[in-house]
């Protein structure tokens, strides 16, 4: 690890500022671009070619032979050096004739805020290639307030500035062919010119004050792009989000400034004393430069919220997580030793979870079952089966008329008090309990049964009733006498309850 720090310190000592990355408009309206034609090929000698109404200014930088060229009245073609068009009715060898002719298709303005319209480059020459060794997140692909913007010469363009509403585009400079603009006044005059209106069609009622120019970033710690602000990022992602593909990992990440989820890891860092953004990028790039062939992309950016963001991404998250562990160890070691290399004070990392694509005999759903979810499913099935069995048992016993055998409760050993005295069975004559206050209701006596077996029995012999000595008066018909009964009622009391006696009319004794 000490050897690694020595190499990093050597790199930092040689690096002051990184090479400036320019933003170049990646589209054009050139005649020789096959993507600008509906057949996706350049017209040749056997083709009938049509330029439709409302086409942009077309730049032609080649020699072409055509059978026929149909132009609207307002068409404009700029011929480059040694460029020209010739016509011939003779069959042209090597030219496959288009059955329905060919039409110029690049007639729709392309949005300024679409990341696909731009590419970073290190040169301003017309044929400068896009830089792929330093990938940028979606919001940083669109020109930032401190970027130099280039529309290459020997090309014509059709740019949409109105889809962003009334928002103004902030850049450091804008170069169109041989002219470079640094102020809002000069670019406004250009937008009002004939060629400017064909390149940046604004539409009726739209002003030409669409640009603001800055002096660039002079802070050693770097300046955030600012396109990750929600109001701008939403418009950028409305275009880039249409091209998102499904990541091949379970827990994909979506860093600040990215419109699509990706596989990999993201680090959010806070800067310390002496932080230099260009030096930091050089140190991190040097750590991973020898591993570029592994397919791991490295993104380094400053967010609008003040974080230094480092993103490692690949197609399946395997290599990116391996190198994320290397970077994490290097940053952690530097922080613990005083942050003399990266000048970072704090680190927050977020690792996604690797994902193994399902085989031919596996499901292809969005999520695989985890151990916890599988255990939950098994437990739910067991509970459901037990519930169904319980319902069936209760239903069978209710239909068959049998009761459920429940265990008896143990007898209480609590001393019997007045509150625990057995009130006995109901008195059909008075409809009161022997313990009531005497407010009985006069009722006819009802026989419980007709046989001896149906009559109640008692554990002890009842006391003799001195008022009645015979059993005749016990079951005498109450309607046989009109005289009211001399008493409200008499009950025989035993240890197991009270027994109501009918309407006595005689003096015979009766015992049960």
Steps between C-alpha positions, in 0.01 A plus 500: 500500500788738568625437148160597366504827698847581367377458142194714568708776656726500196201533268356782707830685488495494120135594461370851543192514286337234283465551130182689417212292365297677232136423422442442130163485326485141380238531225493676166295566187764396248416346165760219530370376841298181435305550824344812351314302232190288537672198341808535726730521196657781299329569162679380186463517119182294465300678773228761479572726799258737675571786741169574680359830618633654823832322469805653668796637313677197355876485479652289222865403526519232229453435130165336423333369185122486502226410258271776627490755783171661607533821704246731665510871421673589829762221494860593578807284442854608589773338292833437662837503332503271193138401561237484226202318346474345154197339334473198270223280359739218424513209741758567766714196580506391862193706594197312626199702394246581769160386383310804632779754483684662792395785727714714728372415851701724736234769512411485873699723739689298759467613864790682663428314827521153346829335612513309170546828315840557661833334549812609692811567295845643556533670159298753306587368153209379282611139511581493873392173653291476812688419820397162636773453760332751731130406510248752629165457668188604309463847650869576439479401134292814444718817505561636851537872589880473485531305172610612154244397239601421143292465185764368258563678174413335169178381658151642525262444788140510614472570873190526720525772767128536571422161657672617820238771548632835611818354649827662395804295407815592692835433334849645507519548121325385182690447175310480174722433198766774510320729743514469880237665721572622855207735562122489487482796259712341228321166514162678488599674178606169354168336593320783317695443179370292210744217560446518876124459461555193279740350757314596821132531405334683789147534375273805519511710814815335640781737592863461408631546855553128545862493618698622797879493503724444801870555558567135573593332825792651689466294821775248567247274671296488181153624408188283476331477163161589644301299247407257777262756645151346492348749256775439242563131568132423446512640146830329421371164621181537297723426199770276647250296700344370179823313422541327837557125503434258782812453715624146556523531877244472778565822692606749236626846591398836355759768576423869499505614137413158354164457328518119500578243764829317463702220656792602718588707804488870584710700749394836643792691650546828685807707427770594746776758519692550176258306281570537127237344276726455198770340715242276661372382160854435382578291807186291469543460123860390551381230741266352240668586170670161473165328550310673218481173308298345780194690382464710816395862439614771739294817548627787715284806555402781736133506592298815546459408870875515558599133485793352311343201328695202368309230310629161386279315255508194278252269330450243776641669815769238559817688401364836615450376856850353505656833405262684730654306788847609383395866482326478836810364670716772343264779606452359849873464555561856382224641724639319804850627428403866468366530139832605351441329163133539407416783744173330590345532846205262487377214282159340444489199269208315348553155353237325296443127531629271222237317302528163327272478194253208525575184306264330254331305782462799729239770519561826321320732740637828619603370843623161622362349821713559807524269803281730707226523238505121447466438875210744512321315218544162675372640832199655325412165335520316836276755674251485213480118512445501878225760463322295234519182714354688798209631292424149367502343849266765641264461204486117535418517871228761443334291224520175699362664816792390711671747723863563513673330792680770690705438814316577824612787708635418850270566793564811694635461853378844601288498823128512437355834604169664446599596152582139415180334628325297232173682426332172397274451204235749392172505691222456244239622753657826604767540233748597772803348664486405871747780560282771342332767711151341484357696211371181334261471210205263534519222234346163430719204588632299201587134527850414384407149390243230533716212610679444823832510324435850375443640847789672678687312769698626792796382697338563839149457646295817513374628832144432596257777414268563796239674285416207271479128585354343187595500136141561383529871531829496312345435162147624564327678220517869569162560336314280752464785750429867454655591835836677473797309638587583860865520422715642212697172478713257687833348393686202628870575534781247471876519458469467124237771444136598553189321382188708439172358633165565337197691635428346840140488616510242778692432812654167412872446523707425188859398449705430186 
